[in-house]
């Protein structure tokens, strides 16, 4: 591993071939498949095809002043990568690769602190087969293959696109690869940190070496601090970032109610998809935009909002995005009794997707102190306004056909 001082990061972007595995036999198969395609295209012997490809590769490298990928070189010879995929699209990964438990452990450890991406010049079918064979399928938040991007490394645009898909700035990313000209130089061109790995042990040691960029804390005690904190939080939220903020009940992890933002809220919390989060509103009058309100629901709203009662109501069409509603049928709404929280919601657009700022299954935090490290690693900002006033989660009740069903006891006693 090329040693250098690495700063804190939010995301790690890996190359695949030569980085997540090393196998000389599989490398030879890839190279020979290209030579065979050149031989068929130009009517050459195997030896002549190998010579022609290598000579063309050398000329192209000098012309571009960078060593291109082999599939890009093939494309410049008039043979599309899709032609290669049609004939050789099923690489014999099962014959040459084995599950790598050390790699599995390293990626699992990294996934608890960083967003993980993969950028490869390989095709989607081979990429999926390789990741499955190594036992790391599903470990990456985003995978960008040649089949999807139709763009070859070393195009810096691939890394700019991956940063956007990971929901972070390029400056918060680290590119990890075994080839400087393909994996690192284009990433550095868009402002990423880079790390050249020279053996598998370098990848296995990454969890011990990398440091997550933790959320920035802002105090919100005085009126002036609260105004500045609300404006700062709203900017981060509108940019698609996660923010830990105070409510009246406990501290919450907030995102815009959009699919891409809420996706990272689930990821940070370790929450299973299909378990919707609450939509916090700035004002009770906004509830009708998201839910159908019966007279019983309207009575509960008048009595308990703002306050610590979450109502599960029939959703209006259009509220099924981003894990907010359960299959488009119901939506959970609340207006918190916390002026600072409502100000942040109002400045962010009037509604936020919020869940308690703890790892799934852990106790909900009543202050901004001692937050879970994964929550901090995935959040942009923590607004610290001291202990939550109520100090316990909200009561959750479902209103259906004029009846009220208690789903979770909490800070509000219904019927009291």
N, C-alpha and C positions, 0 to 999 in steps of 0.2 A: 504494500500500500504506500503510495506516495504521501509522505507526511506533510501536513500543512496545518496552520491554525484555522479551525473551522468555527464559525460563529453559530449562534443558536438558529434553528430553522423550524419550519412548520411542516414541511413535506420533503419526502425523499423520492426521487425519480430514478428508476433502475433501467438499464439496458438488460436484455435477456441473454442472447447467445454470447458465451464467453464471460458473462458476469454472474448469472445465476447457476451456471453449470460450466464445467470444462470437460470436453470429450473429444479427443483427437479423431476417433473413428467417425463420429457424427459430423465433425468439421470436414473430413475428407469426403463424406457422402455428399454434403452440400456442394463442395467444390467440383466433384466429379459430375454431379447432375448438371451443373452449368456448362462444363466442357462438353458433355454429351449433347446438350441442346445446341451449342455452337457448331458441333460437328454435323448434326442433322441439318441445321439451317444453311450451312455453307458447303456441304458435301465434303467434309474433311475427315481425315483419320483422327483418332483420339489424340495422338501426339501433336499433330498439326493444329487441332482445335485448341489444345492447351497452350501452345505457343502463341497462336493468334490472340487468344483472350488475354494472356499475360502482357503481350506487347501493347495491345490496345489499352489495357488498364494502366500501364506505365505512362503512355502518352496522355491519357485523360487526367491522371494525377498531376502531371506537370502542367497541363493546361489549366486545371482548376486550382492548382496550388494547395490541394488537399487530397487525401486518399479517399475516394468514394467507396460506397458499398458495392458488393459484387453484383447485386441485382440492378442497381443503378447503372453500372457499367454495361450490363447485358442490354438494358434499355437503350443506351447510347449506341449500341451495335445494331440496333434495329430489331431486337427481340424483346417483346414486352414481358414484364414480370408475370403477367397473367398467363402467357404461354408457358412459362416455367411452372406456374401453379397448376395448370391443367395437366401437365405431364408428370410433375414431381411434387405435387402439393401435399402428399402424405409422407413426410419424413419418417424414417424408421426409429422414432424416439423410444418406443418400447423396447427395441432390441439393444439400445445403447445407453439409456439412462435408467437410473434407479431412484426411488424416493429418497430425498435427502433430509434426514431428521434435523441436522444442524441448521440447514437453511430454513426449514419450517419453524424451528425455535427462534431463529434470529428475526424472521419476518413477523412472527407473532409478537415478539417483544417490541419491535419497532412500531407495529400497528397500534399499540397502546399509547404511543406518544406522538406519532406523526401520521399524516395522510400519505398514502403510498401510491405511486404511479409507475407505469411501465411504458416505455417508448421503444418500439422495435421496428426494424426493417423487414421482419419476417411477416408471413401471411397469417391471417386470423386462425385458420385451421391448424397450422403447425404450432402457433403460439398456444392455443388452447391445449393441444395434445402435450406440449412440453411442460406447461404449468401443471397439468393433471398428473403427468408422470413423476414430476418432482415432488408432488404432494402439496403444492402451494396455490392451486386454483382457488380463487375466492379471497386470496390474501391482499389483493390490490384493489384500491378504491376506483382506479381508472386504468384501463389498458388501451393503448393507442397502437394499432398495427398498421402495416402498409395497406392492407385491404380496406381499412377505414379512412385513413388520411390521404391515400394516393400521393403521398409526399415522402421523399427519401431523406433520411439523415445524410448530410449534416445541415439540413435546413433549420435555422433557428426558430422558424415559425412553429415547428412541432413542439418545442419546449414552451413557447409562449402560450400555445393552445393547451398544453397539459396543465400549466399553472392555473389557467382560467377554469379548467374542468375540475381541478382540485380545490378551487375556491380560495386561492391564496395569491399573493404577489410573487413574481419571479424571484425577487430578492429574498423571499422566505423559503426558497427551494434549494435542495442539494441534488445534483446529478451524479449518479454513481455508474461507472462503466469501465470497460477494459481497454477502450481505444480512445485516445485523446481527440483525434480528428473527427470521429463520428459521434461520440457520446458526451464529450466534455466541452470542446470548443464551441459548438452551437449553443449549448446551455449557458456558457460564460458570456456569449454575445448578447444574451437578453438579461444578464445581471444575476444569474444563479451562481451559487458556490458549486465547486466541482471536486470530485474525488476519484482518482485513478486506482483501480484495484488490479492486483497482479496475480492473485491466487484466491482460491475459495476461502481460505482462512481470513482474508481481509473482509469478506462479506459477513462471515460468522461473527466477527468482532465488532461490527457496526453498533449494536445496541449499547456497548460499553463506551463507545467513542462519541456518539452524537448527543447533542444537547437540544432539547426543545425550546423554542421561543415561548416563554410563558406570557399569559395575558398581562397587559399593562393595568395597573391599579390606579383609580382616580378617587380621591376623597370627595364625599358629598355631605359635609356637615353643615357648613354655613350656607346662607341663601345664595351667595355668589358662587360657591363651589357647586351647589346643586344646579344652578343655571348652566355652568360650564360643563358639568358632568352629563347633563341631559343632552346638550348639543353634541358633545363628543360621542356619546353612545348612539345617538340617532344617525350620525354620519357613518359610524361603523356598521350599524344594522342596515342602512340603505345600500351599503356597498356589499351586502350579502354575508357579512361576518356574524359570528356569535358573540353575545354579550351576556355576562352575569350581572343581574340587576336585583335591587331590593324590591320586594312586594310587601304587602301588609302581613302576609302569613309566613313565608320562608323566602330564601333567595332563589331566584329562578334563572334558568338558562334560556335566553331569548333569541329568536330569529325572525326575519320577515316571513309572513305566511305564504311563501312561495316554495315550490317543490325542491329547487336546488339548495336553498338555505336550510329548509327543514331537514333535508337529507343529512346535513352535517350535524344538526342538533341530535338526531338519532345516533349518528356515529359516535359523537363525543360522549354521549350518555351510556352507550352500549344497550340501547333500547331496541326491542324487536319491532320490525315493521308490522303494521296492522294494529298497533296500540296507539291510538291517536293522542295528540297533545292538546292542551287547552289554548283557546284563543282569548287573550286578554285584550279588553277594549278600553279606550280612553273615556268613554261616556256611555251610560245605559241606553241612550237613544240609538246607538249604533247596532244594538242587538238585532233589530229587524232586518238589517242588511244580510245577515248570515243565517237566521233561523226563522221558522214560523212560530209566532208567539200566540199561545192560547191565553184566555183570560186568567187561567191559573198561573201560567208562567209570568204574565205581566204583573200579577199581584206579588209574586215572590221577588221580582226585580224591584218593584217599588219599595218593598220592605227591607231587602237585604243588600241592594247595590247602591253605592260602592260597598263592598264587604267581602267576607270570606266564604261565599257560597258560589260554587260552580254548578251551572245548570246544563244538563245534557238535553238538547232540544232537537226537534226535527229540522234538518238542514234545508236551506233553500238551494235551488240549483246553482252550481258554480262554486260551492264551498267544499268540493271533494279533493281539492289540490293539496299537495304537500303534506299528507298525513294529518290533516286537520280534522277531517270528518271520517266517520266509519263507513266506508263504501258509499259516501254521498248521502247516507240516510240520516245521521245525527251529527251534531257538532256541540262541543263543550265550550261554554262561554262564561266569562267572569269579568267584572270591573273591580279592580283592587282599590282598597281604601288607603292609598298611598299617593300623595300629590306628586312626588318625584317620579314614581313609576308611571303614573298617568301622563305626566309631561313627556317622558321618553316615548311612550306609545303614541301620543299625539304628534310629536315631531317626526316620528318614523312612518306616519301614514294613517294612524288611527287604530291599528290592530297589530298584535304580535303573537306569534306562536311561542308558547312558553311551557316549560316543564321544570320541575325542581332541579337545582344545580348540583346533583349528586349522581354518582354512577348508579346504574339500574340496580335496585334492590337495597341500596344503602340508605341511611337516614337522610332526610331532607335537611340542608343546612339552614340554620337560623341567623347566621352572620356570614360575612365575607372571609372570615378566617378559616384556615385549615380546609380549604376546598380540595376536592379530589384532583390529583395531578393530571389525569387525563382531561378533566374539564378545563383546567387551566391551559393545557397544551393546545386545545382545540378552540379556545376562546380568544377574541381579540382584546377584550376589555373587561375589567371587573369594576363595577361601581360600588364603592364601599360607603354605605350610609349608616353603619352601626347595626346593632341587632334588630331583627324584624320585630314589629310591635306585638303581633299575635303569637308568633313563635311555634305554630303548629300548622299542618296543611289545611287547606280549605275543605269544607263539607262538599261532597259531590252528590247531586240528586238528579234523577231523570224525570222529566215531565212528559207524560204520554197519555193522550185521551182524557185529559183533565185530572189524572192521578199523579201523585208524587211518590217516586220510589227512591229510597235512600240507597246509594251505591257505595258511599264511603263516609263514615262518621268523621267529623272534623271540628273546626272552630265554631261553627254555627249549629245551634240546636233547632231543628225544624219543629214548628208547632209550639215553641216556647213563647 
